[in-house]
Amino acid sequence: MIVALTLDGDPVTWKRARSQGARRWTDPQDRRYRDAIRYALLAARPRGWPLDARYSVTLVVSVRRDVGDVDNFAKSWLDAGKGVLWADDASVVELYVRRVRADRGSVSVLVEADEVQRRAAKRSRVQG
């Protein structure tokens, strides 16, 4: 199974949560961006999408200026996909991220669920 979509707008890189003593908070721009990703992924997810497979993820990040680390763009998407496309982003076994310059910002994502690995893992749980 495959999920493919493009989210228009300037991409936002993942930012570590800030803290002051025991109080922790997430940057509001980061939270809004991850919520937008989550809603877009939910809308693009086909019926019967497996949350327990292994996944291959390809991201093409279009930016107007060469800013932002590609790993932090990916982190935002992987975190936002938790509970939507996968139970945990540890099940993403392949990740390709490319940053390109463009007149308009956007992120195109392609997620492939590996059904063969999913069925094999299910069989081994039943047998074991």
Salt bridges, closest charged atoms under 4 A:
ASP10 OD2 - ARG64 NH2 2.32
ASP27 OD1 - ARG18 NH2 3.41
ASP30 OD2 - ARG34 NH2 2.93
ASP35 OD1 - ARG38 NH1 2.93
ASP52 OD1 - ARG118 NE 2.57
ASP52 OD2 - ARG125 NH2 3.82
ASP79 OD1 - LYS75 NZ 3.17
GLU115 OE1 - ARG118 NH1 3.34
